[in-house]
């Protein structure tokens, strides 16, 4: 149990108290030590790489030319680095979202559903096109997460082993995956109705009734949680060929990576790492030394048991030709646009003396908690300063 979740009191700009959950180390680490490693719940390639045959659509590993495993048909053009990755992707979400095989044994499916393959293909095609047109990874992250949950429930209905399909519903600690997801912060996003409509149609076409897994409200919240908590996967410092976003800076998709979203090859959700708060002087950094989406968290400095784990959500380095004030302004605008908070870390406070007056688009933390979690915190159901849950990660 290398790390734990802990509740602490913080203050808004108006002085009101907010309880936040942070990640702390349970033992001492030296700078450069691996604190833990964590596999993602879901991961997706950046859409400009999906279908190019250069990276595995499941683990995001680079694939040498001519070695990609290609399914007979795939609306996203997904490829895999190994048969194992292909089987896992299919079992977890790919079949329910983009495949043609029935989600349950034939004897459990009404004849009318078995004969509606054309309707299913139509719904999947519309969904795939909507994802490609959006140019964003978050809708696909959410779809794959929902797909995993659906496949897990279907496996239970069919009384079949669900080793591949089942979401890892426990970290080995006190809370299930769904418990952790419920406690994560989220952003309120607009214009999510079309994405909900397409996903519901895909699920309904696969098996009527599955669309009940997703509602407008739940879809909007899942999109907001992925937008706030997803990490960018970067190998060896990242790439230089990602197409620039055509959206306004305040609307561009961002993920947590100290190299900048423009250098990632994909993004992924990690339950434990989602608790790590941002700092412009982080105590740890994500590494993807395995060449896959498996996240290794590395200590950036010596840490003592009880110290908070912080990471940089954005590129916080001072670039050549940049002044201290320009660096501070750049990273703070990235944080305000991507995560909707004005950073109050020690570095930002110290550098404020040499910086220009802030004109950030946000003045306070605009991220939110689910109402029941917020209510529990406000009623004292969580004790600030107490470790809520030890997390089992390697």
N, C-alpha and C positions, 0 to 999 in steps of 0.2 A: 504494500500500500504506500506508494511513493508520494501521493498527493491527496489532498482533501478539499472539499468545498466548504467555505466559511462565509458567514453573513457579517457584514460590517455596515456601520452607519456612515453615510455621506450626506452632503448638504447641497441643495439646489442654490441657484443664484439668489433666490428670495429668502434663503435661510432655512427653509423647511427641510426636514430630515427624510432621507431616502435610504432604505436598506438594500444593499447590493450584495450579490454573491461573487466571491472571488476564489481563486485557486491558490492554495498554499502548498509548500513542500513539507513532507513529514520527516525528512532527514536532511543531513548536510550534503551539499554538492559543491564540487570545484568547478571553476570556469572551464567549459568545454565538455563537461560530463553530460551523458544522456540522462535526462530526468525520467523519461518514459517514451514508449512508442505507442502509436494508436492507429488502428485501421479506420477508414471512414465508414459511416453508415451508408452514405451514397456519394458518388463522385461522377462528374461529367467532364468531358473534354470541352474546351472552347469550341464554339460552333464553326469557326473557320478551319479547325482541324478535324472535326467530325466528318467522316466520309472520305478523307484524303488517304487513308491507309497507312499513315505514319505513326500512329499511336493506338494503343489498346483502348477500346471504349469502356473497358471495365476497370483495369488497374492503372491506366494512363501511361504504361511503359512505352518507350520508344521502340518501334518495330523496324528492323532492317528491311530494305526493299526486297519484295518478293516473298517475304516470310509471313505475311499477314493471313490469318484465317478469316475467310469471308463467308458469312451465312448465305444460303441460297437466295434469300430475299430479305432486305432490310430497308425500311423507308428512310432511315437516317444514314445509311451507308456504313454502319458500324462494322469494325473489324476487331480481331482479338489476337493477342500475342501467344495464346495457348488454348488448348481444348478446355482446360480447367476454367479459364476466365470466361470462355464462351458459355459453358454449362452453367456457371454461377450467374452470369448476367441473364441468361434465359430464364432460369428458375426464380430469380429474385424479382424481375420486373419487365424484362425485354419482351417476353411472350405476351403478357397481359396487355402491354402498351402497344407493341408493334408486330406481334407474331400472329400466326394463324392457327396454332394448335388450341384445342378446347381447354378451358381453364380447369375443368373437372372431368372425371371419367365419363365416357359417352352415356353410360346407363344412368347417370345422375343429371343429364342435361336434356331439357325438352327438345323434341324434334324440331320445333319452330326455330329454336336457337341454333341448332346444328346446321340448319339450312340457310342461315343469314350471313354467310361469309362475305357476300358482297357489301352488305351494310357495315360489317366490321371493318373491312378494308377502306371503305369510304370515310368512316369516322377516324381511322388511324391516319389516313392520308391528310385529312384536314388538320388533325392535331400536329402532325410532323411539319406541315407547311407553316402553321402558326408559330411553332418554335423557331423555325429557320428565319421567318420574317421578323420575329422579335429581336433576333441577334443576341439574346440573353440566355444565360445558363440557369438562372434561378427557376424558371418554369419547369425545366427538365429535371432539376434536382428534386423539386417538389413531386413531380410525377413519378419519379423513380422511388422516392420515399413512400408515397401512397401505394405504388405498385408492390413494394415489399410487404407492406402491411396486408394488402389484399391477398397476395399469394400465401402469406402465412396463415390467414384465416381459411382460405380455400383448402390448404393442406390439412388443416384440422378437420374440415368437413369431410374430406375424402379419406380420413384416417390413414394418411400416408406419411412416411418420414419427411420432415421438412428441414433437414440439416442445411440445405442450400437456400431454400426460400425463406426460412424463418429469420426475422429480424433478431439480432442479438439483443434480446429484451432486458438483459441485466449486465451491468459492468462488474458484477461480482460483489458489489457493495450493497448499500441499503435501498437503492432506488432502481426502478426499471428504466429502460430507454424512454418510454412514454412519460415517466415522471420527470426525467431530466429535460426532455423537450418542452414540457409544460412550464418549467422554471426558466427557460431561456428568454431573453429579451427579444423584442421584435420591433419592426418599423411599420407604421401605417402606410400602405401603398395604395395608389389609385389605379383605376382602370384594370381591375383584375377579373371582371366578369367574363370576358371572352375566354380567358385561359381556363376558368372553371367550367364553362360550357363545353369546351372541347374535351377536357379530361373526363367529364361526366359521360359524354357521348361515347368515348372509347370504352369506358368501363361497362356501360349499359349494353353496348353492342357485343361485348365479350360474354356477358351473362347479365340479363336483366335483374336489377336489384343491387348490383355492385356500385351503381352511381350514388347510393346512399352513404358510401364511405366518405363522400366529399360534399360539403355545402359551400355556398358563397363565403360565409363567415370563416369557416375552417380553412378554405383555400387561401383567403386573403391573409390569415394569420400565419399559415405555413410559408407563404411567399415572403412575408415580412421577417420571419425567423431565419429563413435561408439567407435573405439579403443582409441581415445583421451579423450572422454567425459563421457563414461559409469562409473557408480559407482558400487562398490561391495556391495552387501547386506549381512550384518552380524548380526546375532542375539546374544545378550549377550556375546559379545567379540569374537564370531566366533567359528568355529568347528576345530577339530584336525585330521579329517579323510579324508581330500581331497587328492586324489592321486597326487604324485609329477609329474610335467611335464617332459616328456621325451625329450623336445626340448632344444636347446641351450638357456642359460639365455637371450641372446639378442633377441631370437625369441618367448619366452614365452609370453602368453597373460596376460595382467595386467589390473586392473581396479582401480578406485580411492577408496581406503579404508584405514583408519589409522591402521587397524588391519593386513593388508597384504592380497593380493589376495588369498593366500593359506588357508585363514580362512573363506572365503565367501561361501554362499550357492547358490548365483546367482548374476546376474548383471542387471542393468537397466539404461535407459536414462531418465534424468530429465532436462527439458528445462531450468528452472531458475537456478538450482544448477550447470549446466554446465558452467556458467559464473564465478564461484568461482575459483580464482587462487590458486596455491599451496603455502604453506609456511611451513617450518620446525618448526615454532612456530605459529600454526594456531589460528585464532580468533574464529573459530567455528568448530563443528564436526557433522557428520551425525549420526543420531540415528534411529533405527527401532523398537521403543518401542511398536508399535502396533502388532508386530509379523508378519507383512506383508512387502511388498516392498514399502509401504508408507514411504517417507523420512521425518524425523523431523530434522531440523537444529537447533542445540543447541549452544548458546554462550559459548565459552570457557573462556572468560574474560569479564569484563564490556566493553560495546561498547557505543560510543556516535554517535548521528546522523551524517552521513557522513563518518563514519569509514568503511574501506574495510572489506568485509567478505573473509577470506581465510580458506582453509581446507588443511589437509595433504593428499596427494595422496597416500602416502606409510606409512609404519610403521616408525615413526621418534623417537620412544622411545629408550633410551639407555638400552640395555639388560644387565642382570647380566653377569659379566665377560668381558664385552665390554669396551674398552677405548673410550674416546671422539673421538679420531681420527678414530677408527674402526666404530663407529656409523655413523659419518659423511660420511665416505667412502661408507658404505653399502647403506644408503638412497640415496646418490647422484648417485650411480651406478643404483639403481632401477629407479630413475627418468630419467636418461639418456637413459636407455634401454626401458622404457615404454612410455615416453613422449618426448624424444629426446631434452632435454634442460639441461643445466648446472645450477643448482639452485644458485641464487644470493641473497637469503633471508638474513636477518640480522644475524640469527643464524649461517648460513654457513659462512658468512663473519667473524664473531667473532671467530668461532672455527677453521678457517683457520690458525690461529697463532700457534695452537697446533697440526695441522694435517700434514700428509705427502703431498708431491706434488701431485696434481691431475693428474690422467692418464685416465680421463673419455673418453668414445668413442665419445662424442660430445663436442664441445666447445661453441656452440651457439644454440639458439632455432631453431630447424628444423621443427617445426609445421608450417602449412600454413593456409591462408585464401583463400576463393574463389576469383577469379580474380576481379569480379565486386565489391566485398566488399573492397578488397585491394585498388582498384582504387579510390573508393569513399573516403576512408580514406586519401590516398595520395593527392587527389585533394582538401582536406579541407572540404569535405561534412559532416564530423563529427568534431565537435569542442572539442578538448581535455579539460577535466575538466567539461564538461556539462553532465548533466544527460540525457541520450537518451530516456529512457523508464522506467516508473514506472511499477512494476509487481504486479499483484494482486494474492497473495497467502495467505492462512489462517495463 
